[in-house]
Amino acid sequence: MTKPPFSIAAAAFVSSFDRFAVSPLLVLIATDLGATLTQSLSVASLYYLAYGFSQPLWGVLSDRFGRVRLMRLALIAAAIAGLASALAPGLVTLIIARAFAGAFFGAIVPTALTYVGDTVAEKHRQPVLADLMAAIAIGTALATAASGLIADWLDWRIVFAVPTVLAVICCFGLNGLQEIRSGTVAECFGPCGRRSATAGFCSLWAWPSSRAPRCSVCSHCWRRRCRRRESVPDQPVWRQLPMDSESSSPAVWSDSCPRG
């Protein structure tokens, strides 16, 4: 692969367009909804906060559920939030809808970059990433120019409707892409013996070396334990089954954590 998949680049473009389209609209929004400019600034502020704070969560979820699946779900959710933004009857509804749109569109760019890193050979990776960043930059530049013109000639609500339609189209375009998952676990049982919902979080404490222990937190008893590559016979109570393990034997939870 020497170029990013078109659907990935298009999704990143739409995310960037939606992120930078709101700034030229703030005065028109304040006028149309009978609010002050200071109040309308919350439309952009909460969007950017949700966009930034949600990204660590999306990274963990993409490890757990897959890059393509996460992008498709995020695009559908962002489209719903975008439609709510276009139809918002008041400022409060618009602020809430834009916050959700920011949170869901925040999943696209980092997941797209990770997908490229997972699927492209190292010698071709930099040019492919450059092409992907070019799509993001085009979305940024076009949003700033086009959103003001569309809002002035037609209506500011149409600016929110455009990324909504494009997000749905991109979601269908991602159907043909191969799913990529990182080395997360297929099954995870916490130290308390119950199935843990934080199986995908094991990578949060992963050491750089594949031979080093990895730590996780049980979602039920909130006790941290470490898993080791070597298996211990007759101790299968707390274990994980690695999907990409060098051996097929399950890793075993240890009471001691070398990282403290």
Contacts in CASP RR format, 6 or more apart in sequence:
PFRMAT RR
TARGET T0000
AUTHOR 0000-0000-0000
METHOD contacts of the structure
MODEL  1
MTKPPFSIAAAAFVSSFDRFAVSPLLVLIATDLGATLTQSLSVASLYYLA
YGFSQPLWGVLSDRFGRVRLMRLALIAAAIAGLASALAPGLVTLIIARAF
AGAFFGAIVPTALTYVGDTVAEKHRQPVLADLMAAIAIGTALATAASGLI
ADWLDWRIVFAVPTVLAVICCFGLNGLQEIRSGTVAECFGPCGRRSATAG
FCSLWAWPSSRAPRCSVCSHCWRRRCRRRESVPDQPVWRQLPMDSESSSP
AVWSDSCPRG
1 119 0 8 1.000
1 120 0 8 1.000
1 121 0 8 1.000
1 124 0 8 1.000
1 128 0 8 1.000
2 124 0 8 1.000
2 127 0 8 1.000
2 128 0 8 1.000
3 128 0 8 1.000
3 131 0 8 1.000
4 112 0 8 1.000
4 116 0 8 1.000
4 128 0 8 1.000
4 129 0 8 1.000
4 131 0 8 1.000
4 132 0 8 1.000
4 135 0 8 1.000
5 177 0 8 1.000
7 170 0 8 1.000
7 173 0 8 1.000
7 174 0 8 1.000
7 176 0 8 1.000
7 177 0 8 1.000
8 71 0 8 1.000
8 112 0 8 1.000
8 115 0 8 1.000
8 116 0 8 1.000
8 132 0 8 1.000
8 174 0 8 1.000
8 177 0 8 1.000
9 112 0 8 1.000
9 131 0 8 1.000
9 132 0 8 1.000
9 135 0 8 1.000
10 135 0 8 1.000
10 166 0 8 1.000
10 169 0 8 1.000
10 170 0 8 1.000
10 173 0 8 1.000
11 71 0 8 1.000
11 75 0 8 1.000
11 108 0 8 1.000
11 112 0 8 1.000
11 167 0 8 1.000
11 170 0 8 1.000
11 174 0 8 1.000
12 108 0 8 1.000
12 109 0 8 1.000
12 112 0 8 1.000
12 132 0 8 1.000
12 135 0 8 1.000
12 136 0 8 1.000
13 135 0 8 1.000
13 136 0 8 1.000
13 138 0 8 1.000
13 139 0 8 1.000
14 75 0 8 1.000
14 105 0 8 1.000
14 108 0 8 1.000
14 163 0 8 1.000
14 166 0 8 1.000
14 167 0 8 1.000
14 170 0 8 1.000
15 78 0 8 1.000
15 105 0 8 1.000
15 106 0 8 1.000
15 108 0 8 1.000
15 109 0 8 1.000
15 136 0 8 1.000
16 109 0 8 1.000
16 135 0 8 1.000
16 136 0 8 1.000
16 137 0 8 1.000
16 138 0 8 1.000
16 139 0 8 1.000
16 140 0 8 1.000
16 143 0 8 1.000
17 139 0 8 1.000
17 140 0 8 1.000
17 142 0 8 1.000
17 143 0 8 1.000
17 162 0 8 1.000
17 163 0 8 1.000
17 166 0 8 1.000
18 78 0 8 1.000
18 82 0 8 1.000
18 101 0 8 1.000
18 102 0 8 1.000
18 105 0 8 1.000
18 143 0 8 1.000
18 163 0 8 1.000
18 167 0 8 1.000
19 47 0 8 1.000
19 48 0 8 1.000
19 51 0 8 1.000
19 102 0 8 1.000
19 105 0 8 1.000
19 140 0 8 1.000
19 143 0 8 1.000
20 139 0 8 1.000
20 140 0 8 1.000
20 143 0 8 1.000
20 144 0 8 1.000
20 147 0 8 1.000
21 143 0 8 1.000
21 144 0 8 1.000
21 146 0 8 1.000
21 147 0 8 1.000
21 159 0 8 1.000
21 160 0 8 1.000
21 162 0 8 1.000
21 163 0 8 1.000
22 43 0 8 1.000
22 44 0 8 1.000
22 47 0 8 1.000
22 98 0 8 1.000
22 147 0 8 1.000
22 159 0 8 1.000
23 44 0 8 1.000
23 144 0 8 1.000
23 147 0 8 1.000
24 144 0 8 1.000
24 147 0 8 1.000
24 148 0 8 1.000
24 151 0 8 1.000
25 147 0 8 1.000
25 148 0 8 1.000
25 151 0 8 1.000
25 156 0 8 1.000
25 159 0 8 1.000
26 37 0 8 1.000
26 40 0 8 1.000
26 41 0 8 1.000
26 43 0 8 1.000
26 44 0 8 1.000
27 37 0 8 1.000
27 40 0 8 1.000
28 151 0 8 1.000
28 152 0 8 1.000
28 156 0 8 1.000
29 35 0 8 1.000
29 40 0 8 1.000
29 43 0 8 1.000
29 91 0 8 1.000
29 94 0 8 1.000
29 156 0 8 1.000
30 36 0 8 1.000
30 37 0 8 1.000
30 39 0 8 1.000
30 40 0 8 1.000
32 156 0 8 1.000
33 40 0 8 1.000
33 90 0 8 1.000
33 91 0 8 1.000
33 94 0 8 1.000
34 91 0 8 1.000
35 91 0 8 1.000
39 91 0 8 1.000
40 91 0 8 1.000
42 91 0 8 1.000
42 95 0 8 1.000
43 91 0 8 1.000
43 94 0 8 1.000
43 95 0 8 1.000
43 98 0 8 1.000
44 98 0 8 1.000
46 95 0 8 1.000
46 98 0 8 1.000
46 99 0 8 1.000
47 98 0 8 1.000
47 99 0 8 1.000
47 101 0 8 1.000
47 102 0 8 1.000
48 102 0 8 1.000
49 99 0 8 1.000
50 99 0 8 1.000
50 100 0 8 1.000
50 102 0 8 1.000
50 103 0 8 1.000
50 106 0 8 1.000
51 102 0 8 1.000
51 103 0 8 1.000
51 105 0 8 1.000
51 106 0 8 1.000
52 106 0 8 1.000
53 103 0 8 1.000
54 102 0 8 1.000
54 103 0 8 1.000
54 104 0 8 1.000
54 106 0 8 1.000
54 107 0 8 1.000
55 106 0 8 1.000
55 107 0 8 1.000
55 110 0 8 1.000
58 70 0 8 1.000
58 74 0 8 1.000
58 106 0 8 1.000
58 107 0 8 1.000
58 110 0 8 1.000
58 111 0 8 1.000
59 107 0 8 1.000
59 110 0 8 1.000
59 111 0 8 1.000
59 114 0 8 1.000
60 200 0 8 1.000
60 201 0 8 1.000
60 203 0 8 1.000
60 204 0 8 1.000
61 70 0 8 1.000
61 107 0 8 1.000
62 70 0 8 1.000
62 107 0 8 1.000
62 111 0 8 1.000
62 114 0 8 1.000
62 182 0 8 1.000
63 181 0 8 1.000
63 182 0 8 1.000
63 183 0 8 1.000
63 184 0 8 1.000
63 200 0 8 1.000
63 203 0 8 1.000
64 184 0 8 1.000
64 199 0 8 1.000
64 200 0 8 1.000
64 201 0 8 1.000
66 179 0 8 1.000
66 180 0 8 1.000
66 181 0 8 1.000
67 111 0 8 1.000
67 114 0 8 1.000
67 115 0 8 1.000
67 118 0 8 1.000
67 179 0 8 1.000
67 180 0 8 1.000
67 181 0 8 1.000
68 115 0 8 1.000
68 174 0 8 1.000
68 177 0 8 1.000
68 178 0 8 1.000
68 179 0 8 1.000
68 180 0 8 1.000
69 179 0 8 1.000
70 107 0 8 1.000
70 111 0 8 1.000
71 107 0 8 1.000
71 108 0 8 1.000
71 111 0 8 1.000
71 112 0 8 1.000
71 115 0 8 1.000
71 174 0 8 1.000
72 171 0 8 1.000
72 174 0 8 1.000
72 175 0 8 1.000
74 104 0 8 1.000
74 105 0 8 1.000
74 106 0 8 1.000
74 107 0 8 1.000
74 108 0 8 1.000
74 111 0 8 1.000
75 104 0 8 1.000
75 108 0 8 1.000
75 167 0 8 1.000
75 168 0 8 1.000
75 170 0 8 1.000
75 171 0 8 1.000
75 174 0 8 1.000
76 167 0 8 1.000
76 168 0 8 1.000
76 171 0 8 1.000
77 100 0 8 1.000
77 104 0 8 1.000
78 100 0 8 1.000
78 101 0 8 1.000
78 102 0 8 1.000
78 104 0 8 1.000
78 105 0 8 1.000
78 108 0 8 1.000
78 163 0 8 1.000
78 164 0 8 1.000
78 167 0 8 1.000
79 163 0 8 1.000
79 164 0 8 1.000
79 165 0 8 1.000
79 167 0 8 1.000
79 168 0 8 1.000
79 171 0 8 1.000
81 97 0 8 1.000
81 98 0 8 1.000
81 100 0 8 1.000
81 101 0 8 1.000
81 102 0 8 1.000
81 104 0 8 1.000
82 97 0 8 1.000
82 98 0 8 1.000
82 101 0 8 1.000
82 160 0 8 1.000
82 161 0 8 1.000
82 163 0 8 1.000
82 164 0 8 1.000
83 161 0 8 1.000
83 164 0 8 1.000
84 93 0 8 1.000
84 97 0 8 1.000
84 100 0 8 1.000
85 94 0 8 1.000
85 97 0 8 1.000
85 98 0 8 1.000
85 101 0 8 1.000
85 157 0 8 1.000
85 160 0 8 1.000
86 157 0 8 1.000
86 158 0 8 1.000
86 160 0 8 1.000
86 161 0 8 1.000
86 164 0 8 1.000
87 157 0 8 1.000
88 94 0 8 1.000
88 97 0 8 1.000
101 160 0 8 1.000
105 163 0 8 1.000
109 136 0 8 1.000
112 132 0 8 1.000
113 129 0 8 1.000
113 132 0 8 1.000
115 177 0 8 1.000
115 180 0 8 1.000
116 125 0 8 1.000
116 128 0 8 1.000
116 129 0 8 1.000
116 132 0 8 1.000
117 125 0 8 1.000
117 129 0 8 1.000
118 180 0 8 1.000
118 182 0 8 1.000
119 178 0 8 1.000
119 180 0 8 1.000
120 128 0 8 1.000
147 159 0 8 1.000
148 159 0 8 1.000
150 156 0 8 1.000
150 158 0 8 1.000
150 159 0 8 1.000
150 162 0 8 1.000
151 158 0 8 1.000
151 159 0 8 1.000
181 243 0 8 1.000
182 203 0 8 1.000
183 203 0 8 1.000
183 242 0 8 1.000
183 243 0 8 1.000
183 244 0 8 1.000
184 199 0 8 1.000
184 200 0 8 1.000
184 202 0 8 1.000
184 203 0 8 1.000
184 243 0 8 1.000
185 199 0 8 1.000
185 200 0 8 1.000
185 202 0 8 1.000
185 240 0 8 1.000
185 241 0 8 1.000
185 242 0 8 1.000
185 243 0 8 1.000
186 199 0 8 1.000
186 241 0 8 1.000
186 242 0 8 1.000
186 243 0 8 1.000
187 195 0 8 1.000
187 199 0 8 1.000
187 239 0 8 1.000
187 240 0 8 1.000
187 241 0 8 1.000
188 195 0 8 1.000
188 196 0 8 1.000
188 198 0 8 1.000
188 199 0 8 1.000
188 200 0 8 1.000
188 202 0 8 1.000
188 216 0 8 1.000
188 240 0 8 1.000
189 195 0 8 1.000
189 196 0 8 1.000
189 237 0 8 1.000
189 238 0 8 1.000
189 239 0 8 1.000
189 240 0 8 1.000
189 253 0 8 1.000
190 196 0 8 1.000
190 216 0 8 1.000
190 218 0 8 1.000
190 219 0 8 1.000
190 220 0 8 1.000
190 221 0 8 1.000
190 223 0 8 1.000
190 225 0 8 1.000
190 238 0 8 1.000
190 253 0 8 1.000
191 218 0 8 1.000
191 221 0 8 1.000
191 223 0 8 1.000
191 225 0 8 1.000
191 238 0 8 1.000
191 253 0 8 1.000
192 218 0 8 1.000
192 220 0 8 1.000
192 221 0 8 1.000
192 223 0 8 1.000
193 237 0 8 1.000
193 238 0 8 1.000
194 218 0 8 1.000
194 220 0 8 1.000
194 221 0 8 1.000
196 216 0 8 1.000
196 218 0 8 1.000
196 219 0 8 1.000
196 220 0 8 1.000
197 219 0 8 1.000
198 216 0 8 1.000
198 217 0 8 1.000
198 218 0 8 1.000
198 219 0 8 1.000
199 216 0 8 1.000
199 240 0 8 1.000
200 216 0 8 1.000
201 216 0 8 1.000
201 217 0 8 1.000
202 214 0 8 1.000
202 215 0 8 1.000
202 216 0 8 1.000
202 227 0 8 1.000
202 240 0 8 1.000
203 214 0 8 1.000
204 216 0 8 1.000
205 214 0 8 1.000
205 215 0 8 1.000
205 216 0 8 1.000
205 259 0 8 1.000
206 212 0 8 1.000
206 214 0 8 1.000
207 213 0 8 1.000
207 214 0 8 1.000
210 229 0 8 1.000
210 246 0 8 1.000
211 229 0 8 1.000
213 226 0 8 1.000
213 227 0 8 1.000
213 228 0 8 1.000
213 254 0 8 1.000
213 257 0 8 1.000
213 258 0 8 1.000
213 259 0 8 1.000
214 226 0 8 1.000
214 227 0 8 1.000
215 224 0 8 1.000
215 225 0 8 1.000
215 226 0 8 1.000
215 227 0 8 1.000
215 257 0 8 1.000
215 259 0 8 1.000
216 224 0 8 1.000
216 225 0 8 1.000
216 226 0 8 1.000
216 227 0 8 1.000
216 240 0 8 1.000
217 223 0 8 1.000
217 224 0 8 1.000
218 224 0 8 1.000
218 225 0 8 1.000
224 257 0 8 1.000
225 238 0 8 1.000
225 253 0 8 1.000
225 254 0 8 1.000
225 255 0 8 1.000
225 257 0 8 1.000
226 253 0 8 1.000
226 254 0 8 1.000
226 256 0 8 1.000
226 257 0 8 1.000
226 258 0 8 1.000
226 259 0 8 1.000
227 239 0 8 1.000
227 240 0 8 1.000
227 251 0 8 1.000
227 252 0 8 1.000
227 253 0 8 1.000
227 254 0 8 1.000
228 251 0 8 1.000
228 252 0 8 1.000
228 254 0 8 1.000
229 245 0 8 1.000
229 246 0 8 1.000
229 247 0 8 1.000
229 251 0 8 1.000
230 249 0 8 1.000
230 252 0 8 1.000
231 247 0 8 1.000
231 249 0 8 1.000
231 250 0 8 1.000
231 251 0 8 1.000
231 252 0 8 1.000
232 252 0 8 1.000
235 252 0 8 1.000
236 250 0 8 1.000
236 252 0 8 1.000
237 253 0 8 1.000
238 252 0 8 1.000
238 253 0 8 1.000
239 250 0 8 1.000
239 251 0 8 1.000
239 252 0 8 1.000
239 253 0 8 1.000
240 250 0 8 1.000
240 251 0 8 1.000
240 253 0 8 1.000
241 250 0 8 1.000
241 251 0 8 1.000
242 250 0 8 1.000
242 251 0 8 1.000
245 251 0 8 1.000
END
